[in-house]
Amino acid sequence: MRISKIRLKQIGAYDDLSIVFQRNKDPQKADIHIFSGVNGSGKSTVLYALAAGFDSTELEKRFRLSPKIDDSQIQNICSKYDICFEDQSGRSYTITNKNHHQQHASGRKNTQLLTFKNALHAKTNEFSQYRLDFAVFGYSGSRTLHSSSIASIKEIATNPLNNALNFAKSVDSNLIFQWVANTKARIAFAIQDGKQQLAKRYKEAIQRVEQAISDIVGDDVHFSFSYEPMNVTIKINNEHLEIDILPDGLKSIISWITDLFIRLERIPWADDNNILDKHFILLLDEIEIHLHPSWQRKILPVVQSLFKNAQIFIATHSPFVISSISDAWIYKFTLENGKSHLSDIVPSKAGFSYPSVLDDVFDVDEYFDVETESSFNQFYQIKNEILSGNMDHILTLKEIGQKLSQKSIELQDIVGREIRQIERITGKAIVL
């Protein structure tokens, strides 16, 4: 199951937005769609609208409605979105907010969608009756981890889809550490009983999580479980660290990567495929928050290669995220007079420099601090006057050039090249 199209009408900053999501050309990589634009252009609104196609209970309240709309009209306005899907056989289906109705063009309902939506809010004792062909998850940049005590080894009985689409609350520290403790205990019990294959399966479950985190951060990361007292810590390059003292960026990555693997493992799937081969939709809202650029560059490549059958939508302000992958699509939103529209759809920017991405995707053509950029603007203005034959301000040009050159070797090189060009054209020597 994949999302093929969304339309939003009078929702948030959009009067009428329609997006067709093109397919990835490489079947061995996840299908990734990147939303880019200035603050207020509605990137997160698109993510929440996609999520609302599966669960409207809370997400509609997050839509930033047009200021012309009063409270009595909210339900009517929120109904003006539709999301189109394609199943594995290529049949198309549409969800609208009116009674959350979904049907095939011929009138048939999609049982996969109905099963997921029913399972999403199923009670714990009812969830096991469902068998899912796909799932949907959402994570925001505000997630983190907190130390949590473990009283005992006990089964996790909650619905694995609980809060799966509540972006800010999708991560539960208690559940993560309970899962780690349970898995470590199962490994020990299986080995004790001589069930080596079972122990191997449990080890692989936790190793998948550890490897994904390690690939992103570039360090050897493992979960460590102590029995007396029961406690989960993180071992980084053989050093044991308590959860609360971990850097925010590392807690951020551990939180949503681990939560996602736990949910995938606990869902009762309709097939017996490896969880890395499952079909699911992943909605990521600025997950690069707290992350060093070197980690921002690794998130999507790791996820794209790890979950080849996933469809991933991400809103981001990071040029490092956008330039990190190939075989993805960038959707550029532009805000004008308080209204947003989709201005361009382009292939992802792997192989492009960060200045190129800043210019082409973010419309940012300044690479230095505000003061330096202001000095350069004045420098180039005077340079143009000199090249036009006006030598009145050459002393001012020298003064600005000297101040810029004193800031850094890089600026000294730039000013030097400009001065040499002026000298070649005018035939006059300029000594700073």
ABEGO torsion letter per residue (X at the ends): XBBABBBBBGBEABABBBBBBBBBABAABBBBBBBBEBBGAGAAAAAAAAAAAABAAAAAAABBBBAABBAAAAAAAAABBBBBBBBAAGBBBBBBABGGBBBBAAGBBBAAAAAAAAAAABBAAAAAABBBABBBBBBBAABBBBBBBBABBBBBABBAABGAABAAAABBAAAAAAAAAAAAAAAAAAAAAGBAAAAAAAAAAAAAAAAAAAAAAGBBBBBBBBAOBBBBBBBBGGBBBBAAABBAAAAAAAAAAAAAAAAAAABBBABABBAAABBBBBBBBGAABGBBAAAAAAAAAAAAAABAABBBBBBBABAAAAAABBGBBBBBBBBBGGBBBBABBBBBABGBBAAAAAAAAAGBABABBAAAAAAAAAAAAAAAAAAAGBAAAAAAAAAAAAAAAAABAAAAAAAAAAAAAAAAAAGBBBBX
